[in-house]
Amino acid sequence: MYDHALWRAKTFLKQHDIEFAPGLNEDLAATAVWGSQQVGMFPGAKVDGVFGIWYGKGPGVDRSMDALKHANSAGTSPNGGVIGWPATTMAASPRRWPIRASRCSRRR
């Protein structure tokens, strides 16, 4: 439902310089959000910082743990930020597809 709401609000978001760029899957989306935090590392940046939201469901959360772990280790840009939102789906019940969404939020 979250992504559907963003699709419907795409025109409103664009008016406020907010880019909604859905990932092909959870792994690529996590990597893209991680990359968005590197905006200040290279000359020619057009913005001071980027705020990213990563949303993953079910088994995609488990598949994305490597990218999320490395992104968490690298941190965010000084003027940016990230929210990671792991979730379950109705089709993938915890008994059938157990996921470890709590691993996404632990700091080491």
For each residue, the residues with C-beta under 8 A, 3 or more apart:
1: 4 5
2: 5 6 55 85
3: 6 7 22 55
4: 1 7 8
5: 1 2 8 9
6: 2 3 9 10 13 20 22
7: 3 4 10 20
8: 4 5
9: 5 6 12 13 20
10: 6 7 13 14 20
11: 14 15
12: 9 15 16
13: 6 9 10 16 18 19 20
14: 10 11 17 18 19
15: 11 12
16: 12 13
17: 14
18: 13 14
19: 13 14
20: 6 7 9 10 13
21: 32
22: 3 6 29
23: 26 27 28 29 30 32
24: 28 29
25: 28 29 60 63
26: 23 29 30 54 56 57 60 61 63 64
27: 23 30 31 60 63 64 67
28: 23 24 25 31 32
29: 22 23 24 25 26 32 33 54 55 56 64
30: 23 26 27 33 34 54 56 64 67 68 71
31: 27 28 34 35 67 71
32: 21 23 28 29 35 36 52
33: 29 30 36 37 52 53 54 71 82
34: 30 31 37 38 67 70 71 74 82
35: 31 32 38
36: 32 33 39 50 52 80 82
37: 33 34 50 52 71 74 75 76 77 80 82
38: 34 35 41 42 77
39: 36 42 45 47 48 49 50 77 80
40: 45 48 49 77 78 79
41: 38
42: 38 39 45
43:
44:
45: 39 40 42 48
46:
47: 39 50
48: 39 40 45 79
49: 39 40 77 78 79 80 81
50: 36 37 39 47 77 80
51: 80 81 82
52: 32 33 36 37 80 81 82 83
53: 33 82 83 85
54: 26 29 30 33 68 82 83 84 85
55: 2 3 29 85 87
56: 26 29 30 60 61 64 84 85 86 87
57: 26 60 61 86 87 88 89 92
58: 61 87 88 89 91 92 97 99
59: 62 63 92 97 99
60: 25 26 27 56 57 63 64
61: 26 56 57 58 64 65 86 87 99 100 101 104
62: 59 65 99 100
63: 25 26 27 59 60
64: 26 27 29 30 56 60 61 67 68
65: 61 62 68 69 100 103 104
66: 69 70
67: 27 30 31 34 64 70 71
68: 30 54 64 65 71 72 84 104
69: 65 66 72 73
70: 34 66 67 73 74
71: 30 31 33 34 37 67 68 74 82
72: 68 69 75 107
73: 69 70
74: 34 37 70 71
75: 37 72
76: 37 80 81 82
77: 37 38 39 40 49 50 80
78: 40 49
79: 40 48 49
80: 36 37 39 49 50 51 52 76 77
81: 49 51 52 76
82: 33 34 36 37 51 52 53 54 71 76
83: 52 53 54
84: 54 56 68 104 105
85: 2 53 54 55 56
86: 56 57 61 99 101 104 105
87: 55 56 57 58 61 101
88: 57 58 92 93 94 99 101
89: 57 58 92
90: 93
91: 58
92: 57 58 59 88 89 96 97 99
93: 88 90 96 97
94: 88 97 98 99
95: 98
96: 92 93
97: 58 59 92 93 94
98: 94 95
99: 58 59 61 62 86 88 92 94
100: 61 62 65 103
101: 61 86 87 88 104 105
102: 105 106
103: 65 100 106
104: 61 65 68 84 86 101
105: 84 86 101 102
106: 102 103
107: 72
108:
